[in-house]
Amino acid sequence: MTEMMITWWASFKRFFEKKDGQALVEYALILVLVAIAVIVALRLLGTQVGATFDTISGELGGAS
């Protein structure tokens, strides 16, 4: 049982010592920040974008 615990602990330490996970966390943080920026931009410009789409839709509907 002790040998199994030592093996498990060594595997656990190796898992958290890898540097590859650090890059993954950095990419995740960048993705989250970009998502927040997109949400904020859509909130601020939402009504203007909606009005533009309504205008385009009305023009296309009148063309047919």
SEFIZA-3560 file (N, C-alpha, C; in Angstrom, 3 decimals):
REM SEFIZA-3560
<numar><xx>0.833</xx><yy>-1.194</yy><zz>0.000</zz><atom>N</atom></numar>
<numar><xx>0.000</xx><yy>0.000</yy><zz>0.000</zz><atom>CA</atom></numar>
<numar><xx>0.871</xx><yy>1.249</yy><zz>0.000</zz><atom>C</atom></numar>
<numar><xx>1.940</xx><yy>1.265</yy><zz>0.787</zz><atom>N</atom></numar>
<numar><xx>2.833</xx><yy>2.412</yy><zz>0.856</zz><atom>CA</atom></numar>
<numar><xx>3.492</xx><yy>2.668</yy><zz>-0.493</zz><atom>C</atom></numar>
<numar><xx>3.889</xx><yy>1.594</yy><zz>-1.145</zz><atom>N</atom></numar>
<numar><xx>4.520</xx><yy>1.735</yy><zz>-2.462</zz><atom>CA</atom></numar>
<numar><xx>3.545</xx><yy>2.344</yy><zz>-3.467</zz><atom>C</atom></numar>
<numar><xx>2.294</xx><yy>1.937</yy><zz>-3.390</zz><atom>N</atom></numar>
<numar><xx>1.278</xx><yy>2.489</yy><zz>-4.281</zz><atom>CA</atom></numar>
<numar><xx>1.074</xx><yy>3.983</yy><zz>-4.011</zz><atom>C</atom></numar>
<numar><xx>1.081</xx><yy>4.382</yy><zz>-2.743</zz><atom>N</atom></numar>
<numar><xx>0.921</xx><yy>5.797</yy><zz>-2.388</zz><atom>CA</atom></numar>
<numar><xx>2.099</xx><yy>6.626</yy><zz>-2.893</zz><atom>C</atom></numar>
<numar><xx>3.306</xx><yy>6.069</yy><zz>-2.790</zz><atom>N</atom></numar>
<numar><xx>4.485</xx><yy>6.783</yy><zz>-3.270</zz><atom>CA</atom></numar>
<numar><xx>4.408</xx><yy>6.953</yy><zz>-4.779</zz><atom>C</atom></numar>
<numar><xx>4.004</xx><yy>5.929</yy><zz>-5.478</zz><atom>N</atom></numar>
<numar><xx>3.850</xx><yy>6.004</yy><zz>-6.932</zz><atom>CA</atom></numar>
<numar><xx>2.784</xx><yy>7.014</yy><zz>-7.305</zz><atom>C</atom></numar>
<numar><xx>1.681</xx><yy>7.004</yy><zz>-6.594</zz><atom>N</atom></numar>
<numar><xx>0.599</xx><yy>7.963</yy><zz>-6.869</zz><atom>CA</atom></numar>
<numar><xx>1.072</xx><yy>9.381</yy><zz>-6.626</zz><atom>C</atom></numar>
<numar><xx>1.790</xx><yy>9.607</yy><zz>-5.539</zz><atom>N</atom></numar>
<numar><xx>2.269</xx><yy>10.952</yy><zz>-5.208</zz><atom>CA</atom></numar>
<numar><xx>3.262</xx><yy>11.437</yy><zz>-6.265</zz><atom>C</atom></numar>
<numar><xx>4.125</xx><yy>10.569</yy><zz>-6.739</zz><atom>N</atom></numar>
<numar><xx>5.093</xx><yy>10.940</yy><zz>-7.773</zz><atom>CA</atom></numar>
<numar><xx>4.365</xx><yy>11.318</yy><zz>-9.066</zz><atom>C</atom></numar>
<numar><xx>3.344</xx><yy>10.560</yy><zz>-9.420</zz><atom>N</atom></numar>
<numar><xx>2.559</xx><yy>10.883</yy><zz>-10.614</zz><atom>CA</atom></numar>
<numar><xx>1.832</xx><yy>12.209</yy><zz>-10.442</zz><atom>C</atom></numar>
<numar><xx>1.311</xx><yy>12.436</yy><zz>-9.260</zz><atom>N</atom></numar>
<numar><xx>0.597</xx><yy>13.675</yy><zz>-8.960</zz><atom>CA</atom></numar>
<numar><xx>1.526</xx><yy>14.880</yy><zz>-9.096</zz><atom>C</atom></numar>
<numar><xx>2.733</xx><yy>14.771</yy><zz>-8.562</zz><atom>N</atom></numar>
<numar><xx>3.708</xx><yy>15.860</yy><zz>-8.652</zz><atom>CA</atom></numar>
<numar><xx>4.126</xx><yy>16.109</yy><zz>-10.095</zz><atom>C</atom></numar>
<numar><xx>4.360</xx><yy>15.042</yy><zz>-10.863</zz><atom>N</atom></numar>
<numar><xx>4.753</xx><yy>15.193</yy><zz>-12.272</zz><atom>CA</atom></numar>
<numar><xx>3.663</xx><yy>15.898</yy><zz>-13.064</zz><atom>C</atom></numar>
<numar><xx>2.412</xx><yy>15.587</yy><zz>-12.761</zz><atom>N</atom></numar>
<numar><xx>1.292</xx><yy>16.198</yy><zz>-13.476</zz><atom>CA</atom></numar>
<numar><xx>1.299</xx><yy>17.711</yy><zz>-13.301</zz><atom>C</atom></numar>
<numar><xx>1.554</xx><yy>18.188</yy><zz>-12.100</zz><atom>N</atom></numar>
<numar><xx>1.507</xx><yy>19.617</yy><zz>-11.840</zz><atom>CA</atom></numar>
<numar><xx>2.819</xx><yy>20.332</yy><zz>-12.140</zz><atom>C</atom></numar>
<numar><xx>3.892</xx><yy>19.589</yy><zz>-12.389</zz><atom>N</atom></numar>
<numar><xx>5.158</xx><yy>20.214</yy><zz>-12.728</zz><atom>CA</atom></numar>
<numar><xx>5.312</xx><yy>20.452</yy><zz>-14.218</zz><atom>C</atom></numar>
<numar><xx>4.447</xx><yy>19.895</yy><zz>-15.034</zz><atom>N</atom></numar>
<numar><xx>4.551</xx><yy>20.068</yy><zz>-16.475</zz><atom>CA</atom></numar>
<numar><xx>4.302</xx><yy>21.521</yy><zz>-16.843</zz><atom>C</atom></numar>
<numar><xx>5.024</xx><yy>22.005</yy><zz>-17.815</zz><atom>N</atom></numar>
<numar><xx>4.876</xx><yy>23.389</yy><zz>-18.260</zz><atom>CA</atom></numar>
<numar><xx>3.819</xx><yy>23.523</yy><zz>-19.352</zz><atom>C</atom></numar>
<numar><xx>3.403</xx><yy>22.417</yy><zz>-19.948</zz><atom>N</atom></numar>
<numar><xx>2.401</xx><yy>22.469</yy><zz>-21.013</zz><atom>CA</atom></numar>
<numar><xx>1.066</xx><yy>22.997</yy><zz>-20.496</zz><atom>C</atom></numar>
<numar><xx>0.724</xx><yy>22.661</yy><zz>-19.286</zz><atom>N</atom></numar>
<numar><xx>-0.531</xx><yy>23.127</yy><zz>-18.707</zz><atom>CA</atom></numar>
<numar><xx>-0.553</xx><yy>24.633</yy><zz>-18.527</zz><atom>C</atom></numar>
<numar><xx>0.611</xx><yy>25.218</yy><zz>-18.309</zz><atom>N</atom></numar>
<numar><xx>0.699</xx><yy>26.663</yy><zz>-18.137</zz><atom>CA</atom></numar>
<numar><xx>0.271</xx><yy>27.363</yy><zz>-19.416</zz><atom>C</atom></numar>
<numar><xx>0.706</xx><yy>26.887</yy><zz>-20.568</zz><atom>N</atom></numar>
<numar><xx>0.320</xx><yy>27.481</yy><zz>-21.843</zz><atom>CA</atom></numar>
<numar><xx>-1.180</xx><yy>27.333</yy><zz>-22.059</zz><atom>C</atom></numar>
<numar><xx>-1.728</xx><yy>26.199</yy><zz>-21.667</zz><atom>N</atom></numar>
<numar><xx>-3.162</xx><yy>25.977</yy><zz>-21.809</zz><atom>CA</atom></numar>
<numar><xx>-3.950</xx><yy>26.976</yy><zz>-20.977</zz><atom>C</atom></numar>
<numar><xx>-3.500</xx><yy>27.257</yy><zz>-19.780</zz><atom>N</atom></numar>
<numar><xx>-4.172</xx><yy>28.225</yy><zz>-18.920</zz><atom>CA</atom></numar>
<numar><xx>-4.074</xx><yy>29.623</yy><zz>-19.527</zz><atom>C</atom></numar>
<numar><xx>-2.930</xx><yy>29.952</yy><zz>-20.086</zz><atom>N</atom></numar>
<numar><xx>-2.770</xx><yy>31.263</yy><zz>-20.718</zz><atom>CA</atom></numar>
<numar><xx>-3.721</xx><yy>31.417</yy><zz>-21.898</zz><atom>C</atom></numar>
<numar><xx>-3.824</xx><yy>30.388</yy><zz>-22.727</zz><atom>N</atom></numar>
<numar><xx>-4.755</xx><yy>30.444</yy><zz>-23.853</zz><atom>CA</atom></numar>
<numar><xx>-6.196</xx><yy>30.566</yy><zz>-23.372</zz><atom>C</atom></numar>
<numar><xx>-6.534</xx><yy>29.874</yy><zz>-22.307</zz><atom>N</atom></numar>
<numar><xx>-7.887</xx><yy>29.961</yy><zz>-21.762</zz><atom>CA</atom></numar>
<numar><xx>-8.181</xx><yy>31.372</yy><zz>-21.260</zz><atom>C</atom></numar>
<numar><xx>-7.204</xx><yy>32.001</yy><zz>-20.596</zz><atom>N</atom></numar>
<numar><xx>-7.400</xx><yy>33.372</yy><zz>-20.121</zz><atom>CA</atom></numar>
<numar><xx>-7.579</xx><yy>34.344</yy><zz>-21.286</zz><atom>C</atom></numar>
<numar><xx>-6.798</xx><yy>34.175</yy><zz>-22.332</zz><atom>N</atom></numar>
<numar><xx>-6.947</xx><yy>35.030</yy><zz>-23.516</zz><atom>CA</atom></numar>
<numar><xx>-8.327</xx><yy>34.844</yy><zz>-24.123</zz><atom>C</atom></numar>
<numar><xx>-8.771</xx><yy>33.602</yy><zz>-24.227</zz><atom>N</atom></numar>
<numar><xx>-10.093</xx><yy>33.319</yy><zz>-24.786</zz><atom>CA</atom></numar>
<numar><xx>-11.191</xx><yy>33.966</yy><zz>-23.956</zz><atom>C</atom></numar>
<numar><xx>-11.071</xx><yy>33.901</yy><zz>-22.645</zz><atom>N</atom></numar>
<numar><xx>-12.063</xx><yy>34.507</yy><zz>-21.759</zz><atom>CA</atom></numar>
<numar><xx>-12.074</xx><yy>36.021</yy><zz>-21.929</zz><atom>C</atom></numar>
<numar><xx>-10.897</xx><yy>36.636</yy><zz>-22.004</zz><atom>N</atom></numar>
<numar><xx>-10.829</xx><yy>38.089</yy><zz>-22.178</zz><atom>CA</atom></numar>
<numar><xx>-11.408</xx><yy>38.529</yy><zz>-23.518</zz><atom>C</atom></numar>
<numar><xx>-11.153</xx><yy>37.777</yy><zz>-24.574</zz><atom>N</atom></numar>
<numar><xx>-11.729</xx><yy>38.099</yy><zz>-25.881</zz><atom>CA</atom></numar>
<numar><xx>-13.245</xx><yy>37.953</yy><zz>-25.837</zz><atom>C</atom></numar>
<numar><xx>-13.733</xx><yy>36.908</yy><zz>-25.196</zz><atom>N</atom></numar>
<numar><xx>-15.181</xx><yy>36.707</yy><zz>-25.089</zz><atom>CA</atom></numar>
<numar><xx>-15.830</xx><yy>37.861</yy><zz>-24.326</zz><atom>C</atom></numar>
<numar><xx>-15.189</xx><yy>38.305</yy><zz>-23.252</zz><atom>N</atom></numar>
<numar><xx>-15.736</xx><yy>39.429</yy><zz>-22.481</zz><atom>CA</atom></numar>
<numar><xx>-15.749</xx><yy>40.691</yy><zz>-23.337</zz><atom>C</atom></numar>
<numar><xx>-14.680</xx><yy>40.930</yy><zz>-24.105</zz><atom>N</atom></numar>
<numar><xx>-14.619</xx><yy>42.107</yy><zz>-24.973</zz><atom>CA</atom></numar>
<numar><xx>-15.718</xx><yy>42.069</yy><zz>-26.033</zz><atom>C</atom></numar>
<numar><xx>-15.975</xx><yy>40.898</yy><zz>-26.600</zz><atom>N</atom></numar>
<numar><xx>-17.036</xx><yy>40.767</yy><zz>-27.610</zz><atom>CA</atom></numar>
<numar><xx>-18.397</xx><yy>41.017</yy><zz>-26.983</zz><atom>C</atom></numar>
<numar><xx>-18.634</xx><yy>40.488</yy><zz>-25.806</zz><atom>N</atom></numar>
<numar><xx>-19.917</xx><yy>40.686</yy><zz>-25.136</zz><atom>CA</atom></numar>
<numar><xx>-20.138</xx><yy>42.163</yy><zz>-24.827</zz><atom>C</atom></numar>
<numar><xx>-19.100</xx><yy>42.833</yy><zz>-24.321</zz><atom>N</atom></numar>
<numar><xx>-19.217</xx><yy>44.262</yy><zz>-24.010</zz><atom>CA</atom></numar>
<numar><xx>-19.481</xx><yy>45.056</yy><zz>-25.284</zz><atom>C</atom></numar>
<numar><xx>-18.756</xx><yy>44.740</yy><zz>-26.359</zz><atom>N</atom></numar>
<numar><xx>-18.948</xx><yy>45.455</yy><zz>-27.623</zz><atom>CA</atom></numar>
<numar><xx>-20.361</xx><yy>45.247</yy><zz>-28.158</zz><atom>C</atom></numar>
<numar><xx>-20.866</xx><yy>44.033</yy><zz>-28.069</zz><atom>N</atom></numar>
<numar><xx>-22.224</xx><yy>43.766</yy><zz>-28.547</zz><atom>CA</atom></numar>
<numar><xx>-23.268</xx><yy>44.473</yy><zz>-27.694</zz><atom>C</atom></numar>
<numar><xx>-23.024</xx><yy>44.555</yy><zz>-26.389</zz><atom>N</atom></numar>
<numar><xx>-23.951</xx><yy>45.285</yy><zz>-25.515</zz><atom>CA</atom></numar>
<numar><xx>-23.994</xx><yy>46.758</yy><zz>-25.870</zz><atom>C</atom></numar>
<numar><xx>-22.809</xx><yy>47.339</yy><zz>-26.133</zz><atom>N</atom></numar>
<numar><xx>-22.743</xx><yy>48.762</yy><zz>-26.440</zz><atom>CA</atom></numar>
<numar><xx>-23.293</xx><yy>49.083</yy><zz>-27.830</zz><atom>C</atom></numar>
<numar><xx>-23.047</xx><yy>48.205</yy><zz>-28.786</zz><atom>N</atom></numar>
<numar><xx>-23.449</xx><yy>48.459</yy><zz>-30.163</zz><atom>CA</atom></numar>
<numar><xx>-24.694</xx><yy>47.682</yy><zz>-30.581</zz><atom>C</atom></numar>
<numar><xx>-25.279</xx><yy>46.958</yy><zz>-29.657</zz><atom>N</atom></numar>
<numar><xx>-26.393</xx><yy>46.072</yy><zz>-29.988</zz><atom>CA</atom></numar>
<numar><xx>-27.553</xx><yy>46.755</yy><zz>-30.677</zz><atom>C</atom></numar>
<numar><xx>-27.984</xx><yy>47.894</yy><zz>-30.163</zz><atom>N</atom></numar>
<numar><xx>-29.142</xx><yy>48.563</yy><zz>-30.761</zz><atom>CA</atom></numar>
<numar><xx>-28.794</xx><yy>49.124</yy><zz>-32.134</zz><atom>C</atom></numar>
<numar><xx>-27.582</xx><yy>49.621</yy><zz>-32.296</zz><atom>N</atom></numar>
<numar><xx>-27.179</xx><yy>50.156</yy><zz>-33.595</zz><atom>CA</atom></numar>
<numar><xx>-27.071</xx><yy>49.045</yy><zz>-34.633</zz><atom>C</atom></numar>
<numar><xx>-26.506</xx><yy>47.920</yy><zz>-34.234</zz><atom>N</atom></numar>
<numar><xx>-26.386</xx><yy>46.788</yy><zz>-35.157</zz><atom>CA</atom></numar>
<numar><xx>-27.776</xx><yy>46.266</yy><zz>-35.516</zz><atom>C</atom></numar>
<numar><xx>-28.660</xx><yy>46.184</yy><zz>-34.533</zz><atom>N</atom></numar>
<numar><xx>-30.026</xx><yy>45.730</yy><zz>-34.797</zz><atom>CA</atom></numar>
<numar><xx>-30.754</xx><yy>46.656</yy><zz>-35.747</zz><atom>C</atom></numar>
<numar><xx>-30.585</xx><yy>47.962</yy><zz>-35.570</zz><atom>N</atom></numar>
<numar><xx>-31.224</xx><yy>48.929</yy><zz>-36.464</zz><atom>CA</atom></numar>
<numar><xx>-30.672</xx><yy>48.803</yy><zz>-37.880</zz><atom>C</atom></numar>
<numar><xx>-29.380</xx><yy>48.575</yy><zz>-38.002</zz><atom>N</atom></numar>
<numar><xx>-28.774</xx><yy>48.402</yy><zz>-39.333</zz><atom>CA</atom></numar>
<numar><xx>-29.326</xx><yy>47.161</yy><zz>-40.009</zz><atom>C</atom></numar>
<numar><xx>-29.444</xx><yy>46.060</yy><zz>-39.282</zz><atom>N</atom></numar>
<numar><xx>-30.004</xx><yy>44.844</yy><zz>-39.864</zz><atom>CA</atom></numar>
<numar><xx>-31.470</xx><yy>45.053</yy><zz>-40.245</zz><atom>C</atom></numar>
<numar><xx>-32.208</xx><yy>45.769</yy><zz>-39.452</zz><atom>N</atom></numar>
<numar><xx>-33.605</xx><yy>46.072</yy><zz>-39.789</zz><atom>CA</atom></numar>
<numar><xx>-33.680</xx><yy>46.878</yy><zz>-41.079</zz><atom>C</atom></numar>
<numar><xx>-32.807</xx><yy>47.862</yy><zz>-41.232</zz><atom>N</atom></numar>
<numar><xx>-32.775</xx><yy>48.675</yy><zz>-42.434</zz><atom>CA</atom></numar>
<numar><xx>-32.445</xx><yy>47.823</yy><zz>-43.658</zz><atom>C</atom></numar>
<numar><xx>-31.432</xx><yy>46.986</yy><zz>-43.532</zz><atom>N</atom></numar>
<numar><xx>-31.034</xx><yy>46.098</yy><zz>-44.650</zz><atom>CA</atom></numar>
<numar><xx>-32.173</xx><yy>45.154</yy><zz>-44.984</zz><atom>C</atom></numar>
<numar><xx>-32.796</xx><yy>44.590</yy><zz>-43.976</zz><atom>N</atom></numar>
<numar><xx>-33.902</xx><yy>43.675</yy><zz>-44.189</zz><atom>CA</atom></numar>
<numar><xx>-35.063</xx><yy>44.368</yy><zz>-44.907</zz><atom>C</atom></numar>
<numar><xx>-35.357</xx><yy>45.591</yy><zz>-44.485</zz><atom>N</atom></numar>
<numar><xx>-36.440</xx><yy>46.345</yy><zz>-45.135</zz><atom>CA</atom></numar>
<numar><xx>-36.120</xx><yy>46.647</yy><zz>-46.587</zz><atom>C</atom></numar>
<numar><xx>-34.888</xx><yy>46.997</yy><zz>-46.867</zz><atom>N</atom></numar>
<numar><xx>-34.485</xx><yy>47.278</yy><zz>-48.260</zz><atom>CA</atom></numar>
<numar><xx>-34.546</xx><yy>46.031</yy><zz>-49.102</zz><atom>C</atom></numar>
<numar><xx>-34.112</xx><yy>44.916</yy><zz>-48.567</zz><atom>N</atom></numar>
<numar><xx>-34.138</xx><yy>43.655</yy><zz>-49.329</zz><atom>CA</atom></numar>
<numar><xx>-35.584</xx><yy>43.191</yy><zz>-49.536</zz><atom>C</atom></numar>
<numar><xx>-36.436</xx><yy>43.401</yy><zz>-48.550</zz><atom>N</atom></numar>
<numar><xx>-37.839</xx><yy>43.009</yy><zz>-48.685</zz><atom>CA</atom></numar>
<numar><xx>-38.554</xx><yy>43.851</yy><zz>-49.716</zz><atom>C</atom></numar>
<numar><xx>-38.182</xx><yy>45.116</yy><zz>-49.823</zz><atom>N</atom></numar>
<numar><xx>-38.797</xx><yy>45.997</yy><zz>-50.812</zz><atom>CA</atom></numar>
<numar><xx>-38.286</xx><yy>45.734</yy><zz>-52.214</zz><atom>C</atom></numar>
<numar><xx>-37.131</xx><yy>45.128</yy><zz>-52.355</zz><atom>N</atom></numar>
<numar><xx>-36.532</xx><yy>44.885</yy><zz>-53.668</zz><atom>CA</atom></numar>
<numar><xx>-37.232</xx><yy>43.744</yy><zz>-54.389</zz><atom>C</atom></numar>
<numar><xx>-37.840</xx><yy>42.839</yy><zz>-53.679</zz><atom>N</atom></numar>
<numar><xx>-38.456</xx><yy>41.692</yy><zz>-54.356</zz><atom>CA</atom></numar>
<numar><xx>-39.852</xx><yy>41.980</yy><zz>-54.671</zz><atom>C</atom></numar>
//
